Amino acid sequence: MEESKELIKIAYMYYKKHMTQGEIADKLKTSRQRINRMLKKASDENIVTIKIASLDKYHFDLEQSIEEKFGIEQAIVVSSIDDSTVINDIAKAGAKYLSNNLEKNSYLGITQGRTLSKLSEYIEEDKSMGVNVVQLLGGSNIIYTYKQPDQITRTLGDKLGGKSYVFFAPVIFENKELRDAFSKDINMITTMETIDKCTTVLAGIGEIKEDSKLFSSKVFNDEFVSNLLREGAVGDIGFRWFDINGKIVDNKYDQRTTGYNVLTNKNDAKIIGVAGGSRKFEAIEGALRGGFLDVLITDNNTAKKLIEK
């Protein structure tokens, strides 16, 4: 039998008739090792091509490339047309990931951000989970056009059937003395102790640009942003800042900042970064290079740039 015909016959028996390599070898009076080689050759010569249904809808290659390049546990890449839809697309994927991976009666820490706000709306209610949700930073003096961190905390806690531990404090105090005094409050002590129980942290990744508006006070906002830009900051997780290489940026506001420092106190908690869009690209890259994330949920355009750079 000519080889090409034999290759096709072996492929037919294996893939269409679902015969084992041993059964084919017995029928054709040859060895199983030869059948294995012939099947490989049929694949190499495109006699056999395998098509996985709906594969073009997903981004497995991008996910694997990000995982290998940055050494993270898992990357989840969602399709997004452009920046106008990216927040909703990523938030839906993040909600699904949480629903599938949170353990019952566990503790979930959250930071802040528009994507987390949307995620809290999209996540399905399951009060049997008993997941306790802990706010990791304050927010009373921050400009939000979406849910405040305490609102996100309560929404998730209510939907997941657990307690909500809110952080009643501004993220940055006027001076270190006020922050130190506030940290001795019994409610603050209880919240900080609860934070240590978190096994999962849902982290929004913020960006810093010249036009960033972070605070209601224009004077404070301009001073804060200018200081961070001088220090080379590109992004933050919970108002703890880092540069494009993932180096933590020390700035004069650190001693006035309250809340949990995700960058330095990671412990054994799984950090899930949820962010995307062109404006946040440098911040996402810096967070990955700094090793601050275990899981990244982002969009396909951002993922491609991360791999190509």
PyMOL commands that set and color helices and strands:
alter all, ss='L'
color gray80, all
select helices_A, chain A and resi 3-16+21-27+32-44+55-57+60-70+83-101+114-122+127-129+149-159+176-182+186-195+218-230+254-256+278-289+300-308
alter helices_A, ss='H'
color red, helices_A
select strands_A, chain A and resi 74-78+107-110+131-135+161-165+200-204+206-207+235-237+240-242+270-274+295-299
alter strands_A, ss='S'
color yellow, strands_A
deselect
rebuild
show_as cartoon
